Amino acid sequence: MNRFTLIWRNLWRKPIRTVFTMLAVLVVFFLFTVLEGLRIALSLSDVGIEAQERLLTSHKVSLIMMLPAAYQSRIARLPGVAAVSHGTWFGGRYQDNPEFAQYPVVAEEYLALNPEIKLSSAQRQAWLANRGGAIVGRPVASQYGWEVGDRVPLRSSIWTRNNGSNVWEFDIEGIFDDTDAGMNAGVVLFHYDYFDEARAFGKGTVGWYVSKGDGSMPIENLMASIDAEFENSPAETKTNTEAAFAQEYAQQFGNIGLIVTLILSAVVFMILLVTGHTMAQSVRERIHEMGVLKTLGFTSGSIFRLTVLEGLLLILPVGILAMALGRAALAFVSGAMGAMFPAGLHVGTQSVVLGLALMLAVSLGSVLPPVIRALKLDIVALLRTA
């Protein structure tokens, strides 16, 4: 009998106990993976580089308050500003589905400021030529089954048309990918001129401005310069990076990271107690056998390694399987709910490393205390214990 066979038979000495312990580990690390994916998606902590460099200027009081369209030329004239565009929250729903992001924009300006939006040249030209056209992020198109050429009705909860209807129809002229999988991944973009002409109120206003510096001054100074331009005006502004704005927006729903961390801590602590009790009981049941092994020439070190490897074999394979299942579940939910999670649901390298570290902590934390106590006994004491 080799060492691996000995470890394997010891692991399955009590098959029911082993199976239930493995199931507990499976559930814990599956939940860990899913909650990590939700934390990353809802906290918007994984935005791309472009969003960290672009600036977003909104009304100082609230994002729902509009800004004059004339502000664009004033921002563009400021030293250090390379380009500026704008967007407005449309607040539309498709059929009875939840509201998701749609923005009326000036097409060429917005695309120039958002190079991570990848749209074929043919679809780009088709969109520019059609005032009633729209382009759609691939997660949204996949969720609703939209294709290029479809005519899609969106019911806005904010904007009514000149004819009194709140239903707006758009021709899908393109489906784009967002290489950063970030701020624009799951939005619908359509023409601001068409929107402004057709809406019943708020003409000549926008929701926010997006700008980018030319690198001639620090980004903090540029943000201060923009806000100073409109200080003491009827519509004062607040400027921040897109990434910082996304973080502030996510925090309106609470500190998601802290909530998830507390839940995970409680779950991991409970599974540590369960596996710790299981391994401690397993070690106690084999104290007499440890004495026999020592009599046969096994050293304390070799017995220690056998027991530690048994603990790792109990936790690691099941934990890795659970994380793989969790990632598959996140991919499925992301595909089915692309509009709600436009950046996708995923766990990065940091989350995977954290999961592996937790597996090792659970394994070693369960095994080390009982085996160390047992190996402190001499051979006679171990053989006397039956």
Order of alpha helices (4+ residues) and beta strands (2+ residues): alpha-alpha-alpha-beta-beta-alpha-beta-beta-beta-alpha-beta-alpha-beta-alpha-beta-beta-beta-alpha-beta-beta-alpha-beta-alpha-alpha-alpha-alpha-alpha-alpha
